[in-house]
Amino acid sequence: RASSRASLHEDEDDDAATACLRRICGSAALEPLRRANVQTPRDLAAWRSCGDVLRETMLDGGVDDAAAPSAATLDGWATAASRALTADPGLAAHVSGLVVKTG
């Protein structure tokens, strides 16, 4: 139960982009994706039909082969991210690594 509580707590702390990635890929995939510089649904959607290349990028980023999702899984996640962006255009406003200061 502690793990389910931790998962719920993580979900509550997520911004919209991270919450969307967590729904699509699951919590365990977030760190491997980050190692491939995929931090938002928009980042993931950019890899549609390139799951094999994304997997190689993950491996190059230090993700263990056994922990890296298959190319087909990554393609499916990228397609799901693209659909999520279509359903919620506000997600596209999230840009990885960019902090916008106003005023």
N, C-alpha and C positions, 0 to 999 in steps of 0.2 A: 503494500500500500504506500510505502514511503516514496517509491518510484513514481506511482501515479500522482501523488501529491506534488512531487517535484516537477513532473510534466505539466500539471495544471498551473503551477506557479510560473513556469517558463512561458506558457501560453499567455498568461496575464501580463507578463513583462514585455512581450514581443510588440514591435511596431507592426503596422499592417503588412509590410513587405515580408518580414521574417515569419509572421504568422501564416501568411499564404504559402511560403516555402515549406514550413513545417507541416501544413495540411497536405501538400502535394507529395513531399518526399519523406516525411517522418523526421523525427528529431535526430536520429543516428546519422542521417545523411548531411546535416547542416555543416558540420566541420569539414568533411571531405569536399563538399562543394565550395566552401570558403577557400580551401587550399587551391582551388582552380579559379579563384577570383569570381565566383558566382555567389552574390550576396542578396540579390533581389530577383523577383519573378522576371523582370525585364532581362536581367543577365542570363537567366536560364532559358528564356524563350529564344534568345539569340542563337542558341545551340540546336535548334530544331533540325532534324535530319543529319546531325553531326555528333551523335552520341559516342561514336568510336573516337573521334578527336577529343571530345570532352573527357572521356575516360583516360586517354593518354595524358591529357593535361593534368588530370587528377594524380595520376601515377608520377608524373614529373614533379608535382608539387609535394611529393612525399607520402601520398596515401598508399597504404599497403594494398597489394593486388587483391587480397581476399576481402578487403573492406570497400573496394571500389565497386559501385553498381555496374551491371552490364551495360553495354552500349544500347541495347534495346530498351532497358529500363530508363536510361538517361533520355533517350528519344521520347519515350512516353511522358516523362516528367516535363520535358521542354514543351511538348504539345499541350499538356495540362496548364503550364504556366502561361502559354500564349492565350489559351481560352480564358484563364483567370483575368488576364489583362484586358481582354475584350469585354468581359462581364463587369469589370471594375476599372475603368480607365484611370482612376485616381492612383492605382498601384504604379502606373508608369511614371508618376512624379517622383518616385523613390529612385535615387541614383546611388549606386554603391560608392562608398568612399568620398562622397561629396557633402560638404557642409556649407549651407547657404546662410550667410549672415545678412540681415537686413538692418537698415537704420544707421 
